[in-house]
Amino acid sequence: MAEYKAPLREMNFLLHEVFEADKLWARLPALAETADRDTADAILEEMAKLAANTLDPINRSGDEEGCQWNDGVVTTPKGFPEAYATYCEGGWGALVGNPEFGGMGMPKTLGAQVEEMICAANISFALYPVLTNGACLAIDAHGSEELKQKYLPNMYAGTWAGAMDLTEPHAGTDLGIIRTKAEPLDDGSYSITGSKIFITGGDHDLSENIIHLVLAKLPDAPKGPKGISLFLVPKILVNEDGSLGERNAVNCGSIEHKMGIKASATCAMNFDGAKGWLVGELNKGLAAMFTMMNYERLGVGIQGLGASERSYQSALEYARDRVQSRAPTGAKQPEKAADPILVHPDVRRMLLTQKAYIGGGRALSTYVAKWLDISKYGEGEEKQHAEAMVALLTPVAKAFFTDKGLECTVLGQQVFGGHGYIREWGQEQLVRDVRITQIYEGTNGIQALDLIGRKTVANGGAFFDLFAADVQAFIDANSDKEALAEFIQPLAAELQRLKEVTAAVIEASKTDPNAPGAASVEYLHLFGFVAYAYMWALVASVAAGKDEDFYRGQVKTARFYFARLLPQTQALAASVLAGSATLMDIEDELF
């Protein structure tokens, strides 16, 4: 497998030229004090080194060794504790954290690029700090001042890690039926009892302590989701002076043996009267948890994006080196027995498809991160607008990035041919690792239901209208530019298609309760393709007319996307408009 090299040129282009992130940072007071272009560039360069020199080299060995469970103790593969220590020494866990408690206060627009590098180099490793970051977000947004002071500094430092404990054996998507109980104690804390499964980083040997955020219900709580509360449950209790005390009644009963991400410990956790503290308000745990979920779901999408980039780099290097047959137009390297497979149209199709999905995804992740920054640091109507955009775009980013992530890694595997199926080249590991991203943090089917149901039909398309207006404003601003006509005109047509399909689903949902579910997955993909078209048109608007090879490559990739990938919207729209009848009319016994 090719050595990973962070796509710094592409990242800097998006941050500074396409989205002009430094201008956004400068006008948001909280970011103006911490973020600027020079600082951002230095951070990206340092993470590129860490990803290439520390995280990438232990990716394959971590997959082959995996995590080990022995009598309740979980150990990570060789090299992981040392890499984690290096990561923490660099202050990376504090990057986007609250400066009041030891964080660096950097924007998500920068953090998204850093996350991509970590995920591209080593998804399994990335999951440990990513879950800690998410737990910190929830504590910072909803925890008491005492909890923040007591836990956030050590979590930002990486001395303590974080985990998110939601799923139970009988309750995955339907969290309203969880059975984990929380009983109030006289000192204001709670006794937590129950079992959780599929807990990423639930136990490991990387940090001194692990801080679990656990969903549970009080005995008298309302039924369903409205009765869920969120609790902070440390693996090791923390004394009043901040030192570590006794072991809490939290134990890892086993770890899962999985298809991929084998160096990430996926744990079954048992809470046997463990001591915990309420985060936020009673019976409003889901609201607190979703503070971190918006970030986490974008983060999972970025895992798909990182795997795609890794796949593309390896497949491209292989396509340049591997010689097989001659080019259709005649020998390109007559001195050799055959030409590099890069000359063949179908290999170029597979590589360009990856390149186009990666470029569109990286741009959209930056676009979503921009709205996250505004929603966190903005004020008034601008903040509300950003919150609506984040709500709408989060399920698209999570599901579309990861669906395309699997597609890209499979395409990369196909470029390798038989060598892509064996372990030596590492491509099959990417296929296995990225597969989980379509499942955890809410399956992609659930993301699609969220997009069409809660985020579109439920509000009559109000959130969608904000996105459509943003795209339309770009179209209007560039409609008279002849050099961009090849992108602006089809983008306008696709936006109109998406508007019509959206309106049709909203209307159908008034009389057919199955309409949203029947349309959901195809609708999300339709939305994703149009969003990528918007991103590629944005990119082309900056790159067009510039002679540097980098810019020429951007425009030509945009051209490929519009000509060869975007037409899939026609079939997706037809599927959505077909309605629910053919899905629901077949009797159960006929399956």
GIHUHU-V822981 format. One record per residue. RES is the residue in one small letter. SS is DSSP state (H for helix, E for strand, C for the rest). PSI is psi in degrees with one decimal (none if undefined). NEAR is the number of other ideal C-beta (glycine too) atoms within 10 Angstrom. Layout:
res->RES ss->SS psi->PSI near->NEAR
res->RES ss->SS psi->PSI near->NEAR
This chain:
res->m ss->C psi->141.9 near->20
res->a ss->C psi->148.2 near->17
res->e ss->C psi->136.5 near->12
res->y ss->C psi->133.0 near->23
res->k ss->C psi->120.3 near->14
res->a ss->C psi->135.4 near->25
res->p ss->C psi->65.1 near->21
res->l ss->H psi->-36.9 near->15
res->r ss->H psi->-44.1 near->9
res->e ss->H psi->-41.7 near->20
res->m ss->H psi->-44.8 near->22
res->n ss->H psi->-38.1 near->16
res->f ss->H psi->-47.7 near->21
res->l ss->H psi->-47.0 near->25
res->l ss->H psi->-48.1 near->26
res->h ss->H psi->-29.2 near->15
res->e ss->H psi->-43.3 near->13
res->v ss->H psi->-51.9 near->18
res->f ss->C psi->-9.0 near->19
res->e ss->C psi->54.2 near->14
res->a ss->H psi->-32.8 near->25
res->d ss->H psi->-28.1 near->19
res->k ss->H psi->-38.3 near->10
res->l ss->H psi->-46.8 near->20
res->w ss->H psi->-38.1 near->25
res->a ss->H psi->-28.5 near->14
res->r ss->H psi->-5.7 near->11
res->l ss->C psi->108.1 near->18
res->p ss->H psi->-43.3 near->10
res->a ss->H psi->-29.5 near->16
res->l ss->H psi->-27.8 near->23
res->a ss->H psi->-27.7 near->14
res->e ss->C psi->-15.8 near->11
res->t ss->C psi->-33.3 near->15
res->a ss->C psi->134.4 near->23
res->d ss->C psi->173.3 near->14
res->r ss->H psi->-46.1 near->16
res->d ss->H psi->-42.5 near->8
res->t ss->H psi->-44.1 near->15
res->a ss->H psi->-46.1 near->23
res->d ss->H psi->-40.2 near->16
res->a ss->H psi->-41.2 near->10
res->i ss->H psi->-45.2 near->21
res->l ss->H psi->-40.7 near->18
res->e ss->H psi->-39.8 near->12
res->e ss->H psi->-40.5 near->14
res->m ss->H psi->-35.0 near->25
res->a ss->H psi->-40.3 near->20
res->k ss->H psi->-45.5 near->12
res->l ss->H psi->-42.9 near->20
res->a ss->H psi->-44.0 near->24
res->a ss->H psi->-40.1 near->17
res->n ss->H psi->-22.8 near->13
res->t ss->H psi->-45.2 near->19
res->l ss->H psi->-42.8 near->28
res->d ss->H psi->-41.9 near->22
res->p ss->H psi->-22.4 near->16
res->i ss->H psi->11.3 near->22
res->n ss->H psi->-53.1 near->23
res->r ss->H psi->-43.2 near->17
res->s ss->H psi->-35.4 near->13
res->g ss->H psi->-36.2 near->26
res->d ss->H psi->-41.5 near->23
res->e ss->H psi->-35.3 near->11
res->e ss->H psi->-44.8 near->17
res->g ss->C psi->175.3 near->17
res->c ss->C psi->154.6 near->25
res->q ss->E psi->141.4 near->13
res->w ss->E psi->126.8 near->18
res->n ss->E psi->107.4 near->7
res->d ss->C psi->46.3 near->4
res->g ss->C psi->-2.8 near->11
res->v ss->E psi->130.2 near->12
res->v ss->E psi->130.7 near->21
res->t ss->E psi->141.8 near->17
res->t ss->C psi->165.5 near->25
res->p ss->C psi->164.8 near->20
res->k ss->C psi->133.2 near->12
res->g ss->C psi->-20.0 near->18
res->f ss->H psi->-44.8 near->26
res->p ss->H psi->-39.3 near->15
res->e ss->H psi->-41.0 near->12
res->a ss->H psi->-38.8 near->22
res->y ss->H psi->-39.5 near->23
res->a ss->H psi->-41.5 near->13
res->t ss->H psi->-42.1 near->14
res->y ss->H psi->-46.5 near->22
res->c ss->H psi->-39.6 near->19
res->e ss->H psi->-30.2 near->10
res->g ss->C psi->-4.5 near->17
res->g ss->C psi->17.6 near->17
res->w ss->H psi->-29.8 near->22
res->g ss->H psi->-17.4 near->28
res->a ss->H psi->0.9 near->24
res->l ss->C psi->-52.6 near->22
res->v ss->C psi->12.9 near->25
res->g ss->C psi->163.4 near->24
res->n ss->C psi->119.9 near->19
res->p ss->H psi->-24.7 near->14
res->e ss->H psi->-23.8 near->12
res->f ss->H psi->21.8 near->19
res->g ss->C psi->1.4 near->16
res->g ss->C psi->168.3 near->23
res->m ss->C psi->-18.1 near->20
res->g ss->C psi->27.5 near->17
res->m ss->C psi->154.3 near->22
res->p ss->C psi->157.7 near->27
res->k ss->H psi->-29.7 near->27
res->t ss->H psi->-34.2 near->27
res->l ss->H psi->-42.8 near->28
res->g ss->H psi->-33.7 near->23
res->a ss->H psi->-38.2 near->29
res->q ss->H psi->-40.1 near->28
res->v ss->H psi->-44.7 near->25
res->e ss->H psi->-41.3 near->28
res->e ss->H psi->-41.9 near->29
res->m ss->H psi->-43.6 near->28
res->i ss->H psi->-44.7 near->24
res->c ss->H psi->-38.2 near->32
res->a ss->H psi->-37.9 near->30
res->a ss->H psi->-36.9 near->28
res->n ss->C psi->92.1 near->29
res->i ss->H psi->-41.9 near->29
res->s ss->H psi->-45.8 near->26
res->f ss->H psi->-42.4 near->29
res->a ss->H psi->-32.7 near->25
res->l ss->H psi->-31.2 near->24
res->y ss->H psi->-55.3 near->28
res->p ss->H psi->-29.8 near->22
res->v ss->H psi->-42.4 near->23
res->l ss->H psi->-35.4 near->24
res->t ss->H psi->-43.7 near->25
res->n ss->H psi->-42.1 near->25
res->g ss->H psi->-42.0 near->24
res->a ss->H psi->-39.6 near->27
res->c ss->H psi->-40.4 near->28
res->l ss->H psi->-46.9 near->22
res->a ss->H psi->-42.6 near->25
res->i ss->H psi->-43.5 near->28
res->d ss->H psi->-36.7 near->21
res->a ss->H psi->-31.3 near->16
res->h ss->H psi->-13.5 near->22
res->g ss->C psi->160.0 near->23
res->s ss->C psi->163.6 near->14
res->e ss->H psi->-37.1 near->7
res->e ss->H psi->-44.1 near->9
res->l ss->H psi->-41.4 near->17
res->k ss->H psi->-49.0 near->18
res->q ss->H psi->-35.5 near->13
res->k ss->H psi->-33.6 near->21
res->y ss->H psi->-36.1 near->25
res->l ss->H psi->-44.2 near->24
res->p ss->H psi->-46.0 near->18
res->n ss->H psi->-28.9 near->21
res->m ss->H psi->-40.7 near->27
res->y ss->H psi->-37.1 near->27
res->a ss->H psi->-15.8 near->17
res->g ss->C psi->-3.8 near->23
res->t ss->C psi->-37.0 near->14
res->w ss->E psi->142.0 near->24
res->a ss->E psi->172.9 near->27
res->g ss->E psi->154.9 near->28
res->a ss->E psi->153.9 near->27
res->m ss->E psi->116.2 near->25
res->d ss->E psi->95.4 near->27
res->l ss->C psi->-56.9 near->24
res->t ss->C psi->141.4 near->17
res->e ss->E psi->162.9 near->19
res->p ss->C psi->-32.8 near->11
res->h ss->C psi->-2.3 near->10
res->a ss->E psi->103.1 near->17
res->g ss->C psi->-87.0 near->17
res->t ss->C psi->-38.9 near->11
res->d ss->C psi->78.2 near->11
res->l ss->H psi->-16.2 near->17
res->g ss->H psi->-17.3 near->15
res->i ss->H psi->18.6 near->13
res->i ss->C psi->154.3 near->22
res->r ss->C psi->-9.1 near->13
res->t ss->C psi->129.9 near->21
res->k ss->E psi->147.7 near->17
res->a ss->E psi->120.3 near->29
res->e ss->E psi->129.3 near->12
res->p ss->E psi->141.8 near->13
res->l ss->C psi->164.4 near->12
res->d ss->C psi->-25.4 near->5
res->d ss->C psi->8.0 near->8
res->g ss->C psi->-7.8 near->8
res->s ss->C psi->-174.9 near->18
res->y ss->E psi->150.7 near->25
res->s ss->E psi->119.4 near->17
res->i ss->E psi->126.3 near->26
res->t ss->E psi->128.8 near->17
res->g ss->E psi->-179.2 near->20
res->s ss->E psi->141.4 near->15
res->k ss->E psi->147.9 near->26
res->i ss->E psi->165.6 near->20
res->f ss->E psi->38.5 near->20
res->i ss->E psi->106.7 near->24
res->t ss->E psi->125.7 near->21
res->g ss->C psi->25.9 near->26
res->g ss->C psi->-30.4 near->27
res->d ss->C psi->146.9 near->25
res->h ss->C psi->178.0 near->24
res->d ss->C psi->21.4 near->14
res->l ss->C psi->-30.6 near->24
res->s ss->C psi->165.4 near->24
res->e ss->C psi->-27.3 near->12
res->n ss->E psi->157.0 near->18
res->i ss->E psi->126.2 near->30
res->i ss->E psi->110.4 near->25
res->h ss->E psi->134.7 near->27
res->l ss->E psi->112.3 near->27
res->v ss->E psi->129.8 near->28
res->l ss->E psi->130.2 near->25
res->a ss->E psi->170.4 near->28
res->k ss->E psi->140.1 near->23
res->l ss->E psi->156.3 near->17
res->p ss->C psi->-33.9 near->8
res->d ss->C psi->18.7 near->7
res->a ss->C psi->150.2 near->17
res->p ss->C psi->153.0 near->12
res->k ss->C psi->155.1 near->9
res->g ss->H psi->-166.4 near->12
res->p ss->H psi->-25.9 near->16
res->k ss->H psi->-4.4 near->12
res->g ss->H psi->12.6 near->19
res->i ss->C psi->134.2 near->26
res->s ss->E psi->161.7 near->23
res->l ss->E psi->134.0 near->32
res->f ss->E psi->143.3 near->24
res->l ss->E psi->119.6 near->25
res->v ss->E psi->103.4 near->27
res->p ss->E psi->146.5 near->22
res->k ss->C psi->-43.1 near->23
res->i ss->E psi->129.1 near->16
res->l ss->E psi->148.5 near->17
res->v ss->E psi->127.0 near->17
res->n ss->C psi->167.8 near->11
res->e ss->C psi->-30.2 near->7
res->d ss->C psi->5.0 near->6
res->g ss->C psi->-7.3 near->11
res->s ss->C psi->162.3 near->7
res->l ss->E psi->139.2 near->16
res->g ss->E psi->-128.7 near->12
res->e ss->E psi->158.4 near->9
res->r ss->E psi->130.7 near->12
res->n ss->C psi->165.3 near->22
res->a ss->C psi->58.5 near->16
res->v ss->E psi->126.2 near->25
res->n ss->E psi->147.8 near->18
res->c ss->E psi->115.8 near->20
res->g ss->E psi->-25.0 near->15
res->s ss->E psi->169.2 near->14
res->i ss->E psi->153.9 near->21
res->e ss->C psi->146.9 near->17
res->h ss->C psi->112.9 near->10
res->k ss->C psi->169.6 near->16
res->m ss->C psi->-39.1 near->11
res->g ss->C psi->-163.7 near->20
res->i ss->C psi->50.4 near->29
res->k ss->C psi->-19.7 near->22
res->a ss->C psi->0.7 near->27
res->s ss->C psi->126.2 near->28
res->a ss->C psi->114.5 near->29
res->t ss->E psi->110.0 near->22
res->c ss->E psi->150.7 near->27
res->a ss->E psi->120.1 near->19
res->m ss->E psi->136.5 near->26
res->n ss->E psi->128.4 near->17
res->f ss->E psi->111.2 near->26
res->d ss->E psi->72.9 near->13
res->g ss->E psi->32.8 near->13
res->a ss->E psi->148.0 near->26
res->k ss->E psi->131.7 near->20
res->g ss->E psi->166.5 near->24
res->w ss->E psi->140.0 near->20
res->l ss->E psi->134.8 near->23
res->v ss->E psi->117.4 near->24
res->g ss->C psi->-150.5 near->21
res->e ss->C psi->154.0 near->12
res->l ss->C psi->140.5 near->16
res->n ss->C psi->12.8 near->18
res->k ss->C psi->35.7 near->16
res->g ss->H psi->-35.0 near->31
res->l ss->H psi->-38.6 near->19
res->a ss->H psi->-41.7 near->15
res->a ss->H psi->-41.4 near->24
res->m ss->H psi->-35.4 near->22
res->f ss->H psi->-15.7 near->15
res->t ss->H psi->-44.3 near->18
res->m ss->H psi->-25.4 near->25
res->m ss->H psi->-36.1 near->22
res->n ss->H psi->-42.0 near->22
res->y ss->H psi->-42.7 near->26
res->e ss->H psi->-38.7 near->25
res->r ss->H psi->-37.3 near->26
res->l ss->H psi->-39.8 near->25
res->g ss->H psi->-39.9 near->28
res->v ss->H psi->-41.2 near->29
res->g ss->H psi->-40.6 near->33
res->i ss->H psi->-28.9 near->33
res->q ss->H psi->-43.3 near->29
res->g ss->H psi->-38.8 near->31
res->l ss->H psi->-44.0 near->30
res->g ss->H psi->-42.2 near->31
res->a ss->H psi->-36.9 near->28
res->s ss->H psi->-45.2 near->31
res->e ss->H psi->-42.7 near->28
res->r ss->H psi->-42.0 near->29
res->s ss->H psi->-45.5 near->31
res->y ss->H psi->-44.5 near->26
res->q ss->H psi->-43.9 near->21
res->s ss->H psi->-43.2 near->24
res->a ss->H psi->-37.4 near->29
res->l ss->H psi->-44.5 near->18
res->e ss->H psi->-42.3 near->13
res->y ss->H psi->-42.8 near->23
res->a ss->H psi->-28.8 near->20
res->r ss->H psi->-31.0 near->12
res->d ss->H psi->-34.4 near->11
res->r ss->C psi->124.0 near->17
res->v ss->E psi->129.2 near->16
res->q ss->C psi->121.2 near->13
res->s ss->C psi->-178.7 near->11
res->r ss->C psi->154.5 near->17
res->a ss->C psi->145.8 near->16
res->p ss->C psi->-26.7 near->9
res->t ss->C psi->7.1 near->7
res->g ss->C psi->163.6 near->9
res->a ss->C psi->129.1 near->12
res->k ss->C psi->-27.6 near->14
res->q ss->C psi->73.7 near->13
res->p ss->C psi->-21.1 near->9
res->e ss->C psi->-11.9 near->5
res->k ss->C psi->165.9 near->11
res->a ss->C psi->-23.7 near->10
res->a ss->C psi->173.3 near->15
res->d ss->C psi->157.4 near->20
res->p ss->E psi->144.3 near->18
res->i ss->H psi->-10.6 near->22
res->l ss->H psi->-21.1 near->19
res->v ss->H psi->-15.3 near->21
res->h ss->C psi->133.8 near->17
res->p ss->H psi->-41.2 near->9
res->d ss->H psi->-34.7 near->10
res->v ss->H psi->-40.9 near->22
res->r ss->H psi->-36.6 near->14
res->r ss->H psi->-45.3 near->13
res->m ss->H psi->-40.4 near->21
res->l ss->H psi->-43.9 near->19
res->l ss->H psi->-33.5 near->18
res->t ss->H psi->-44.7 near->19
res->q ss->H psi->-48.4 near->25
res->k ss->H psi->-39.7 near->21
res->a ss->H psi->-41.6 near->23
res->y ss->H psi->-37.2 near->26
res->i ss->H psi->-47.3 near->25
res->g ss->H psi->-42.9 near->24
res->g ss->H psi->-39.3 near->28
res->g ss->H psi->-41.7 near->29
res->r ss->H psi->-39.0 near->26
res->a ss->H psi->-42.5 near->22
res->l ss->H psi->-34.5 near->25
res->s ss->H psi->-36.7 near->27
res->t ss->H psi->-38.9 near->22
res->y ss->H psi->-46.0 near->23
res->v ss->H psi->-41.7 near->28
res->a ss->H psi->-35.5 near->26
res->k ss->H psi->-45.4 near->22
res->w ss->H psi->-33.6 near->24
res->l ss->H psi->-41.3 near->25
res->d ss->H psi->-43.1 near->27
res->i ss->H psi->-38.1 near->23
res->s ss->H psi->-29.3 near->20
res->k ss->H psi->-38.7 near->20
res->y ss->H psi->-9.2 near->21
res->g ss->C psi->-175.9 near->20
res->e ss->C psi->158.1 near->10
res->g ss->H psi->-138.0 near->7
res->e ss->H psi->-35.6 near->8
res->e ss->H psi->-42.0 near->13
res->k ss->H psi->-44.0 near->14
res->q ss->H psi->-42.0 near->12
res->h ss->H psi->-46.8 near->17
res->a ss->H psi->-40.3 near->20
res->e ss->H psi->-39.6 near->18
res->a ss->H psi->-40.6 near->20
res->m ss->H psi->-40.5 near->21
res->v ss->H psi->-44.5 near->23
res->a ss->H psi->-42.7 near->20
res->l ss->H psi->-44.2 near->24
res->l ss->H psi->-21.4 near->26
res->t ss->H psi->-49.8 near->26
res->p ss->H psi->-31.1 near->28
res->v ss->H psi->-47.3 near->26
res->a ss->H psi->-45.2 near->29
res->k ss->H psi->-49.6 near->34
res->a ss->H psi->-44.8 near->31
res->f ss->H psi->-41.1 near->28
res->f ss->H psi->-42.1 near->33
res->t ss->H psi->-34.3 near->30
res->d ss->H psi->-43.6 near->22
res->k ss->H psi->-25.5 near->28
res->g ss->H psi->-45.6 near->32
res->l ss->H psi->-43.1 near->20
res->e ss->H psi->-43.3 near->17
res->c ss->H psi->-41.0 near->31
res->t ss->H psi->-33.9 near->29
res->v ss->H psi->-40.0 near->17
res->l ss->H psi->-42.4 near->23
res->g ss->H psi->-41.6 near->28
res->q ss->H psi->-39.6 near->21
res->q ss->H psi->-35.2 near->15
res->v ss->H psi->-39.1 near->24
res->f ss->H psi->-18.1 near->22
res->g ss->H psi->-137.2 near->13
res->g ss->H psi->-32.2 near->7
res->h ss->H psi->-20.4 near->14
res->g ss->H psi->-13.9 near->23
res->y ss->C psi->-14.5 near->13
res->i ss->C psi->162.1 near->11
res->r ss->H psi->-27.3 near->11
res->e ss->H psi->-39.0 near->9
res->w ss->H psi->-11.5 near->21
res->g ss->C psi->-3.9 near->18
res->q ss->H psi->-35.7 near->25
res->e ss->H psi->-28.3 near->19
res->q ss->H psi->-40.1 near->24
res->l ss->H psi->-41.7 near->31
res->v ss->H psi->-43.2 near->21
res->r ss->H psi->-42.0 near->15
res->d ss->H psi->-42.0 near->28
res->v ss->H psi->-18.5 near->29
res->r ss->H psi->-35.5 near->19
res->i ss->H psi->-24.5 near->22
res->t ss->H psi->-21.9 near->29
res->q ss->H psi->-8.1 near->20
res->i ss->C psi->-50.4 near->15
res->y ss->C psi->169.6 near->20
res->e ss->C psi->33.9 near->24
res->g ss->C psi->113.8 near->21
res->t ss->C psi->160.1 near->15
res->n ss->H psi->-26.8 near->24
res->g ss->H psi->-38.6 near->16
res->i ss->H psi->-38.6 near->18
res->q ss->H psi->-40.6 near->28
res->a ss->H psi->-41.6 near->25
res->l ss->H psi->-39.1 near->22
res->d ss->H psi->-44.6 near->22
res->l ss->H psi->-51.2 near->29
res->i ss->H psi->-32.5 near->29
res->g ss->H psi->-76.5 near->18
res->r ss->H psi->-39.6 near->15
res->k ss->H psi->-9.9 near->22
res->t ss->H psi->-65.7 near->25
res->v ss->H psi->-43.6 near->21
res->a ss->C psi->-30.3 near->14
res->n ss->C psi->17.2 near->15
res->g ss->C psi->24.4 near->11
res->g ss->C psi->13.9 near->18
res->a ss->H psi->-44.2 near->12
res->f ss->H psi->-43.3 near->22
res->f ss->H psi->-39.9 near->23
res->d ss->H psi->-33.7 near->17
res->l ss->H psi->-44.7 near->16
res->f ss->H psi->-46.2 near->21
res->a ss->H psi->-38.3 near->17
res->a ss->H psi->-36.2 near->10
res->d ss->H psi->-44.9 near->15
res->v ss->H psi->-43.6 near->21
res->q ss->H psi->-37.9 near->16
res->a ss->H psi->-39.3 near->10
res->f ss->H psi->-44.1 near->18
res->i ss->H psi->-46.9 near->18
res->d ss->H psi->-38.5 near->11
res->a ss->H psi->-18.3 near->11
res->n ss->H psi->6.3 near->18
res->s ss->C psi->-21.1 near->12
res->d ss->C psi->6.4 near->9
res->k ss->C psi->107.4 near->13
res->e ss->H psi->-36.4 near->7
res->a ss->H psi->-19.8 near->13
res->l ss->H psi->2.1 near->20
res->a ss->H psi->-35.7 near->12
res->e ss->H psi->-17.2 near->17
res->f ss->H psi->-40.1 near->26
res->i ss->H psi->-43.0 near->22
res->q ss->H psi->-48.9 near->13
res->p ss->H psi->-31.2 near->17
res->l ss->H psi->-42.0 near->25
res->a ss->H psi->-41.4 near->17
res->a ss->H psi->-39.9 near->13
res->e ss->H psi->-35.9 near->24
res->l ss->H psi->-40.7 near->19
res->q ss->H psi->-40.5 near->13
res->r ss->H psi->-45.7 near->17
res->l ss->H psi->-39.5 near->24
res->k ss->H psi->-46.3 near->17
res->e ss->H psi->-42.0 near->12
res->v ss->H psi->-41.2 near->23
res->t ss->H psi->-47.6 near->22
res->a ss->H psi->-37.8 near->13
res->a ss->H psi->-40.6 near->16
res->v ss->H psi->-41.9 near->24
res->i ss->H psi->-43.5 near->19
res->e ss->H psi->-44.8 near->12
res->a ss->H psi->-32.6 near->19
res->s ss->H psi->-18.0 near->21
res->k ss->C psi->-28.3 near->9
res->t ss->C psi->-13.6 near->7
res->d ss->C psi->104.3 near->16
res->p ss->C psi->-18.4 near->10
res->n ss->C psi->-8.9 near->14
res->a ss->H psi->-47.7 near->21
res->p ss->H psi->-46.0 near->23
res->g ss->H psi->-36.6 near->18
res->a ss->H psi->-30.8 near->23
res->a ss->H psi->-15.5 near->31
res->s ss->H psi->-54.7 near->25
res->v ss->H psi->-46.8 near->21
res->e ss->H psi->-35.3 near->21
res->y ss->H psi->-43.6 near->24
res->l ss->H psi->-41.1 near->25
res->h ss->H psi->-39.4 near->23
res->l ss->H psi->-46.8 near->24
res->f ss->H psi->-45.5 near->27
res->g ss->H psi->-44.0 near->25
res->f ss->H psi->-40.5 near->23
res->v ss->H psi->-39.7 near->25
res->a ss->H psi->-41.6 near->24
res->y ss->H psi->-37.6 near->25
res->a ss->H psi->-41.6 near->25
res->y ss->H psi->-44.9 near->23
res->m ss->H psi->-44.2 near->23
res->w ss->H psi->-32.7 near->27
res->a ss->H psi->-39.8 near->24
res->l ss->H psi->-47.1 near->22
res->v ss->H psi->-46.4 near->26
res->a ss->H psi->-33.9 near->26
res->s ss->H psi->-25.6 near->20
res->v ss->H psi->-37.4 near->17
res->a ss->H psi->-24.5 near->21
res->a ss->C psi->137.6 near->17
res->g ss->C psi->-3.3 near->13
res->k ss->C psi->138.0 near->12
res->d ss->C psi->-18.8 near->6
res->e ss->C psi->141.0 near->9
res->d ss->H psi->-39.4 near->8
res->f ss->H psi->-48.4 near->11
res->y ss->H psi->-39.7 near->18
res->r ss->H psi->-39.3 near->14
res->g ss->H psi->-36.7 near->14
res->q ss->H psi->-45.7 near->23
res->v ss->H psi->-41.6 near->22
res->k ss->H psi->-33.8 near->14
res->t ss->H psi->-39.3 near->20
res->a ss->H psi->-41.1 near->27
res->r ss->H psi->-42.5 near->15
res->f ss->H psi->-45.2 near->18
res->y ss->H psi->-48.9 near->26
res->f ss->H psi->-36.2 near->22
res->a ss->H psi->-37.9 near->11
res->r ss->H psi->-23.0 near->13
res->l ss->H psi->-41.9 near->19
res->l ss->C psi->-32.0 near->21
res->p ss->C psi->-12.3 near->12
res->q ss->H psi->-18.9 near->12
res->t ss->H psi->-28.9 near->23
res->q ss->H psi->-45.7 near->12
res->a ss->H psi->-39.2 near->12
res->l ss->H psi->-43.1 near->23
res->a ss->H psi->-40.9 near->19
res->a ss->H psi->-40.2 near->11
res->s ss->H psi->-43.7 near->17
res->v ss->H psi->-46.0 near->23
res->l ss->H psi->-12.5 near->14
res->a ss->C psi->-17.0 near->13
res->g ss->C psi->-168.5 near->17
res->s ss->C psi->-8.1 near->17
res->a ss->H psi->-49.4 near->11
res->t ss->H psi->-20.5 near->9
res->l ss->H psi->-40.9 near->12
res->m ss->H psi->-16.9 near->13
res->d ss->C psi->-18.3 near->8
res->i ss->C psi->128.7 near->10
res->e ss->C psi->150.1 near->7
res->d ss->H psi->-39.4 near->5
res->e ss->H psi->-9.5 near->5
res->l ss->H psi->-2.5 near->6
res->f ss->C psi->none near->5
